[in-house]
């Protein structure tokens, strides 16, 4: 016999989620603390008094006193157990009515596909089976959406698994680009709140470059303090003063070499030396603009990651585009995953969403790390109110308008 309870403790909820195959950070109790502008409840479901499913639900107010319930990457349960799924959906419907929710939206951690880059794949049989069970339980499948912006959470993501994270699996060109950052003097460190100010400044530069709106420093501090030791910032920095001194010395050596040239010196050697002098002078002029402002060390690129169970999630990443020729981003993302796998018992480091057509800036960058490309089955709506059709139409329209102006 099944039953449910509203108000399971955070400890019991998180213990169940982290031990479940569908474990996901967005179903952690801390994530609801981050989304504190929404209401929240933790629901537990039992079979013969044994815990078999949980859901951390977010409750968003809607006009006219109504609301919408959203369950990010949940509920956490066996979606192939038809009896359990039907009970959970019936229970969620009852709970939703007490919140005046028009519908419940959720996007379970079930995949259509999981495959390495350029690997031929077919859909997993379980996916269509789960969709059929959910539809039988009264849910409406949003479908196999084609654009990244059509769903709340990305329907495609790039996820690095520890067993696949080996240097030889990363393309040679990507490894060469990562070495550029080191050769140009960039250092990469792992930190926490001590890096948050520089991280926020990089995110602001990213906002301006991409003409998008992200978050502010207070929000990043909230992530770091809420998740504590399970949060970290990976930061690439450049010691401007040190780099300037090194390049000044290198320029002097090249000029000394040039002074030894005669009419018999090979033309290729002369050309190469002149190009190197020109490159060094250009970099020194660039670095001097920062020294003139009194800046001796600057942040180049950074990521902010959260860990939950054996999974690590790369939540935000930013870069100073003025230093893109130093290639700091690739090296920083690599260090992010390396740190997770080597020091935290993590088995997967999720790099986040990518374009649904597997062609675009996000995909082209993240695919360099030999990630698993994962396609979720997507969103479902569980209608609760007779006004569901009207509110869902307004919801879709609002999302389209927001995406058009973003």
N, C-alpha and C positions, 0 to 999 in steps of 0.2 A: 504494500500500500504506500502511495506517495503522499508527501506533505511538503509544505514550504514554510519558511520563517523570514520575516523582515527584520534585519538588524543583527546579522551574524557579526562577530567580532572581527576586527581588521586582521588579527593574528591568524585566526582560523581560516578566514577567506584567503589570505595570501599564501598560507601553507598549502591549501588545496590547489590554487592556481599554479604555483611554482612546481608542484609535483605532477601536474597534468600535461599530457602531450601538446595541448593547445595553449600552453603558457604564453602570456603576452603582457608586456609592460602596461598597456592601456587598461588592463583589468586589475592592476595593482591598486590597493586601497589608497596609496599615496597619490595616484594620478587624479583621483577625485578631489584631493586637497589642492592640487594645482588648478583644476577647473572649478575654483570656488565661486565663480559667478553662476554656476549651475547648482541645482539641488542634487542630492545624492542619497542613495540607499544601497545597502548590500543585501542581496537576497540569497538564501540558501535553500536547496531542494534535497529532499531525503527520500530514500526507498527503504522501508522497514527500519527507520531511524538511522540509516547510514547515509552520510553526505555523498551525493552523486553529481551535484551541479551547483554552480554559483554564478551570480551576475552582479557586477557593480554597475548600477544604472545612473545615468546623468539625466537630470530633469530640467528642461529649458522652458521658461515661460513663453507663451504665445499670446496674441491679442485676445481680448474678451474673456480673460481669466482661464484660458485653456493652457495646455502644456504639451510638450513632446518629450518622450523618453528615448534616450539614445544609449546603446550598449556597445561601446567601442571594442572591436575584436572579441566579442563575446556573444552569448553566454559561454561559459567554460563547461562543456559537458560532452558526452558521446553523442554526436549528431546522427549516428547510424542506428541508435536505439529509438525506434519510432514511438514506443510507448512513453519513454522519458521525454522526448521532444514535444509530444502533444501535451503532456502534463505541464511542462515548463511554459509553453506558449499560453495555455489556458490560465495558468497562475499569473503570468505577466499581464495578461489582459485584465484580470481582476485587480491587480495592484495598480495598473494604469488608470483604471476608472476612479480609484480613490484619489488620484493626482489630477483628475480632469484632463488626462492625456488623450489627445485625438488619435495618436498612433504611437507604436513602438518601432524604432528603427535600430537595426543591428547589422553588423558585418563580421560574421564568424571567421576564425582563423582556419578556414578550409581552403585548400588550393585546387584550382583546375590543373595547374602545371607547376613543376619544380624542375629546373634544368640549368646546367651550366651554359655559359655564353656559347653560341653557335652549335649547340647540341640539339639534334632532332628529337622532338618529343610528341607525345599524344596526351590527351586529357586523362586524368586519373578517373577511373570508373566510379570511385566513391563520391566524386563531386556531384555528378548528376543524380546519384541516389539520394544524397543529402538534400539537394534542391527539391526533389520530389517529395521527400518526407516533410520538409518545411512548408511546402505548398499545401500538402494534405492537412497540415496543422493550422491552416488558415493564413499563412504568410504570403505576401506578394513579393516576388523576386524582381528587383529593379533591372536585372539583365546584365549582359556582358558589355558593360559600358566601354566606349572607345576613347574617351578623353580623361586625362588625369584630374581635371577640375570637376567632373560630374559626380564624384563621390566625396564624402567627408574625409575618409582615409584613402590613401592611394590603393588602387586595385592591383598595381604591380609594384614590386619592390626588389631591390638588390641586396642579398643577404649573404655575407661571407661566413662559411662554416670552417671551423678550425682545421678539419682534415684536408680541406682544399687550399688552405692558406700557406702555400709554399712559394718561395721566390721564383722557382723555375716555371711556375704556372702563370706568372705575371708577364705580359708581353715585354720583349727586350726593349722596345721604345719607351715603355712606361718606366722600366727600371733605370734607363738612362736619364729620363727626365727627373726622377726622384733624386738621382745623384747630383743634379745641377744645384739643388737647394743646399746640399752639404758642401759642395765645392765652392759655392758663393758665400759660405760662412753662416748659413742659417743654422740655428740650434733649436731642437724640439724638446719640450719639457711637458711633464704631466703635472697639473695643478688643480686647484679648487677655487675657493672664493678669492684667493690671492690673484687670480687671473681674470676675475669677472669684469673689471673695468676695461681692460684691454679687449676682452672678448666682446663686450657691448659696443666698443668703438668699431671693431671689425664688422659686426653685424649692421651697424649704421651705414658703413661704407657699402656693404652688400645691398642694403635697401636702396640706397641712392643709385647704385650701378644698375640694378635690375628694375628699378621703379616699382618696388613692391613694399608692402608694410609687414614688418615682422614684429618683434617684441622689444621691450626696453630692459634696462639693466635690472630693475626691480624684479622682473619676471625671471630672468636668468638666475638671480640670487635665490628666488623662491624654489626653483628647480634644484639648485645645489644644496640648499638647507633642508628641503623636504626629503631628498633622497640621501643626504649625508655622505657616508663613505661609499655609497653605491652610485655616486655621481663624480664625473671628472672632466676637466677641460684639457685638451691637448693643444699646446700653443707653440707655434713657430715664431721665433724672434730673430732679429738681426742686430748685432752690435755695430752700429753705424761707424762709430769712431775707430774701432778695430779694423773694420773692413776698409775704411778710408786710408788708414795708415798702411795696410798691406798692399792696397792697390797703388798707393803713391810710390812705395818701394819697387813694385813691379814695373811701374811706368819709368822710373829712373833707370832700371836695368835695361829696358827696351831701348831707351834713348842712348844709353851707353853702347849698346850693341849697334845701333844705327850709326853711331859716330865712327865705328870701325869699318864701315862699308867702303869699298872702293869700286872703281868702274868694272872690276873683275868679279864682284860679288854676284852670285846667282840671282836672277831676276825674281824667281819664286820666293827666295829668302827675303829679299827687299820688300816685296809685296806683302808677305805674311807679317813682317815686322811692322810695316806702316799700318796695316789693318789692326794689329794688336795695340799699337799706340793710340790709334783712333778710338778703339773700344774702351781702353782704360781711361782716356780723357773724358769720354762720354759718361762712363760710370762715375768717375770722380765728380764731375759737374752735377750729376744727379744726387749723389750722396751729400754734396756740400749744401744743397738746398735744405736738407734736414739739419745738418750741423749748424747752419746759420740761424735756425729756429731754436737752437739749444737742445735738440733731440739727439741723444747718443745711442739709444736703443729703441727699436720700434717693433710692434707686432706685425707679422706678415699674414698669418692664416691660423685658424683655430677651429676646433670642433667641441661640442658639448655632448657628452654621452651619459646615459643612465643605464644602470644594470638592474636586472630583476630575475632572480633565479639563475639559470645558466645562460641567459640571453642578455646581450648588450645592445642598446639602441642609440644610434648616432642621431640625436634630435635636431641639432642646429649646427651650421657650419658657415663661416664667413672668411673673407679674404680681402686684403688691400690690393686692388687691381693695379695700382702703381708699381707693385713689386711682382707682377705676374711672371716677368721674365726670370725671376729667381725660382720659379716652379715650387712654391711652398705648399700648395694645396695637396698635391699628390703625396708628398712626403709626410704631411700632417695626417692625412687619412690613413696612410699605411701604419704610422706609429699608433694611431688610435686603436686599430684592430690588434696590432701586435701587443700593445699593453693589456688589452682585455684578455687575450688568449694566454699570455705568459704569466699574468699576475693575479687573475681574478676567477679562475675556474670557469670561464665563459666558453661555451662551445659554438656560439653564433654571434656575429656582430652585424646587426642590421644597418645598412647604409641608408635606408629610407626609400622613398618613392621614386619611380622612374616613369617615363612616358609610356602610355599603353601600347603604342605602336613600335616600341623598342627602337626608337630613332629620335634622337634629340640630345640636347646638352647634358641633361642628367644621366641618360643612359650611356652616352659616349664616354663620360667621365668615370662613372662607377663601374662600367664593364671592364675597365683596365685592371681591376683587382681580382679577376676570376671569381665573381660572386655567383651564387645560385640565383637565377631569375625566377621569382615566384609570383604567380598570378592567383589572386584570391577570387573566390566565386562572387564576391561583391555584396551589395546591400540588400536587405529585406525589410519590408514594412509589414507590421502586424496591425491592421486597422482595429480601432477600439470604438470610435465615435461615429455616428451617422454623418458627421461633418468631415470625415476623413478625406473624401474626394476633393472637397473644396480647399481644405488646408494643404493637402499634398500638392495640388495644382499651384497654390500660392507659394509653397516652399520651393518647388522646382523653378518657378518664374523668378523668384528672388535670387536663387542661386545663379541662374543664367545672367541676370542683370549685374550681379556682383562680379562674376567672372569676366563679363564684358568690359567692366570699368577698372579691373584690377591690373 
